[in-house]
Amino acid sequence: MTRLPRDGFVALVLCCLPVLAGCHEAERQKALADLQTTETALAQANQDLATTRTTLETTREERDSLQKEVQGLKIQNSTQQKRLDERAAEMEASGLQTEQLKKQVAELTTQVQTLEAQNNQFKKQLAAASDAAKENESLKTKMAALQKELDQRTAEIAELQKKLDAALKAPAKPAP
């Protein structure tokens, strides 16, 4: 940045040297014109320098602002990363819990199937018991009928026995 004013100064001195050495009027006019051009260039360079300094200052302010923003984003990123890690841990725990629940569901499904098989066996046994109960009732009815028939025959035999006993006890009448 300091090079531009120094270059301008050197150019100024070089332009003024012929004037100091006693140049002619045309050369003097030319030297003055060159000096004017150099002064204009120097003024433009100074103006450019001021603009560049302003731009540099603005850029520095923007840089500082961006650095603050980056720092804030880093903090926010760190916070988000912690949250992300927590969520990942929660998801892993949830996955493990899901696996355990799946195992429990599989076990319960097996138990339900076993209970359904037992239930079907009990239904068959109940149906067989129901058939046996019906057969038992049928046999009871037959037995009651047979008992009634036995009672009748026993009564008939008792009557026949009485008649036989009465016939055997009857005095024998002499034959005439």
C-alpha positions as CSV (number, residue, x, y, z in Angstrom):
1,M,0.0,0.0,0.0
2,T,2.9,2.4,0.7
3,R,4.4,1.6,-2.6
4,L,1.9,3.6,-4.6
5,P,2.7,7.0,-3.0
6,R,6.4,6.3,-3.2
7,D,6.2,5.5,-6.9
8,G,4.3,8.7,-7.4
9,F,6.9,10.7,-5.5
10,V,9.7,9.2,-7.6
11,A,7.7,10.0,-10.8
12,L,7.3,13.6,-9.6
13,V,11.0,14.0,-8.8
14,L,11.9,12.6,-12.3
15,C,9.5,15.0,-14.0
16,C,10.8,18.0,-12.0
17,L,14.5,17.2,-12.6
18,P,14.6,18.8,-16.1
19,V,13.0,22.0,-14.7
20,L,15.7,22.3,-12.0
21,A,18.4,21.8,-14.7
22,G,17.2,24.8,-16.7
23,C,15.2,23.3,-19.5
24,H,13.8,25.2,-22.4
25,E,10.3,26.5,-22.4
26,A,8.8,23.7,-24.5
27,E,10.5,21.2,-22.3
28,R,9.4,23.1,-19.3
29,Q,5.8,23.0,-20.5
30,K,6.1,19.3,-21.3
31,A,7.6,18.8,-17.8
32,L,4.7,20.7,-16.3
33,A,2.2,18.7,-18.3
34,D,3.9,15.5,-17.2
35,L,3.9,16.8,-13.6
36,Q,0.2,17.6,-13.9
37,T,-0.5,14.2,-15.3
38,T,1.6,12.6,-12.6
39,E,-0.3,14.7,-9.9
40,T,-3.6,13.6,-11.4
41,A,-2.4,10.0,-11.4
42,L,-1.2,10.4,-7.9
43,A,-4.5,11.9,-6.8
44,Q,-6.3,9.1,-8.6
45,A,-4.0,6.6,-6.9
46,N,-4.7,8.2,-3.5
47,Q,-8.4,8.1,-4.2
48,D,-8.1,4.4,-5.3
49,L,-6.0,3.8,-2.1
50,A,-8.8,5.4,0.0
51,T,-11.4,3.3,-1.8
52,T,-9.3,0.2,-1.3
53,R,-8.8,1.0,2.4
54,T,-12.6,1.5,2.8
55,T,-13.2,-1.8,1.0
56,L,-10.5,-3.4,3.1
57,E,-12.2,-2.1,6.3
58,T,-15.6,-3.3,5.1
59,T,-14.1,-6.6,4.1
60,R,-12.5,-6.9,7.6
61,E,-15.9,-6.1,9.3
62,E,-17.6,-8.7,7.1
63,R,-14.9,-11.2,7.9
64,D,-15.3,-10.5,11.6
65,S,-19.0,-10.8,11.3
66,L,-18.7,-14.0,9.4
67,Q,-16.2,-15.4,11.9
68,K,-18.7,-14.7,14.7
69,E,-21.4,-16.3,12.6
70,V,-19.2,-19.3,11.9
71,Q,-18.4,-19.6,15.7
72,G,-22.2,-19.5,16.4
73,L,-22.8,-22.1,13.7
74,K,-20.0,-24.3,15.3
75,I,-21.7,-24.1,18.6
76,Q,-25.1,-24.8,17.0
77,N,-23.5,-27.7,15.1
78,S,-22.0,-29.1,18.3
79,T,-25.4,-28.9,20.0
80,Q,-27.1,-30.5,17.0
81,Q,-24.5,-33.3,17.0
82,K,-25.2,-34.0,20.6
83,R,-28.9,-34.2,19.9
84,L,-28.2,-36.4,16.9
85,D,-26.1,-38.7,19.1
86,E,-28.9,-38.8,21.7
87,R,-31.4,-39.7,19.0
88,A,-29.2,-42.3,17.6
89,A,-28.8,-43.9,21.1
90,E,-32.6,-43.7,21.6
91,M,-33.1,-45.4,18.2
92,E,-30.6,-48.1,19.1
93,A,-32.4,-48.7,22.4
94,S,-35.7,-48.7,20.6
95,G,-34.4,-51.2,18.1
96,L,-33.2,-53.5,20.9
97,Q,-36.6,-53.1,22.6
98,T,-38.3,-53.9,19.2
99,E,-36.2,-57.1,18.9
100,Q,-37.2,-58.1,22.4
101,L,-40.9,-57.5,21.7
102,K,-40.6,-59.5,18.5
103,K,-39.2,-62.4,20.5
104,Q,-42.0,-62.1,23.0
105,V,-44.6,-62.0,20.2
106,A,-43.0,-65.2,18.7
107,E,-43.1,-66.9,22.1
108,L,-46.7,-65.9,22.7
109,T,-47.6,-67.0,19.2
110,T,-46.1,-70.4,19.9
111,Q,-48.0,-70.5,23.3
112,V,-51.3,-69.6,21.5
113,Q,-50.8,-72.3,19.0
114,T,-50.1,-74.8,21.7
115,L,-53.2,-73.7,23.6
116,E,-55.3,-74.0,20.4
117,A,-54.0,-77.5,19.9
118,Q,-54.9,-78.4,23.5
119,N,-58.3,-76.8,23.1
120,N,-58.9,-78.9,20.0
121,Q,-57.9,-82.0,21.9
122,F,-60.3,-81.0,24.8
123,K,-63.1,-80.5,22.3
124,K,-62.5,-84.0,20.9
125,Q,-62.4,-85.4,24.4
126,L,-65.6,-83.5,25.3
127,A,-67.3,-84.8,22.1
128,A,-66.2,-88.3,23.0
129,A,-67.4,-87.8,26.6
130,S,-70.7,-86.5,25.3
131,D,-71.0,-89.6,23.0
132,A,-70.1,-91.7,26.0
133,A,-72.8,-89.9,28.1
134,K,-75.3,-90.5,25.4
135,E,-74.3,-94.2,25.2
136,N,-74.5,-94.4,29.0
137,E,-78.0,-93.0,29.0
138,S,-78.9,-95.5,26.2
139,L,-77.4,-98.3,28.3
140,K,-79.3,-97.1,31.4
141,T,-82.5,-97.1,29.4
142,K,-81.8,-100.6,28.2
143,M,-80.8,-101.7,31.7
144,A,-84.0,-100.3,33.1
145,A,-86.0,-102.1,30.5
146,L,-84.0,-105.3,31.2
147,Q,-84.5,-104.8,34.9
148,K,-88.2,-104.4,34.4
149,E,-88.3,-107.6,32.2
150,L,-86.2,-109.4,34.9
151,D,-88.7,-108.2,37.6
152,Q,-91.6,-109.5,35.5
153,R,-89.9,-112.8,34.9
154,T,-88.9,-113.1,38.5
155,A,-92.6,-112.4,39.4
156,E,-93.7,-115.1,36.9
157,I,-91.2,-117.5,38.3
158,A,-92.4,-116.8,41.8
159,E,-95.9,-117.5,40.7
160,L,-95.0,-120.6,38.9
161,Q,-93.0,-121.7,42.0
162,K,-96.1,-121.1,44.2
163,K,-98.2,-123.1,41.8
164,L,-95.6,-125.9,41.7
165,D,-95.3,-125.9,45.5
166,A,-99.1,-125.9,45.8
167,A,-99.3,-128.8,43.3
168,L,-96.6,-130.7,45.2
169,K,-98.2,-130.2,48.5
170,A,-101.6,-131.2,47.5
171,P,-102.6,-134.5,49.0
172,A,-102.6,-137.1,46.6
173,K,-106.1,-138.5,46.4
174,P,-106.3,-142.2,46.3
175,A,-107.4,-143.4,43.0
176,P,-110.8,-145.2,43.1
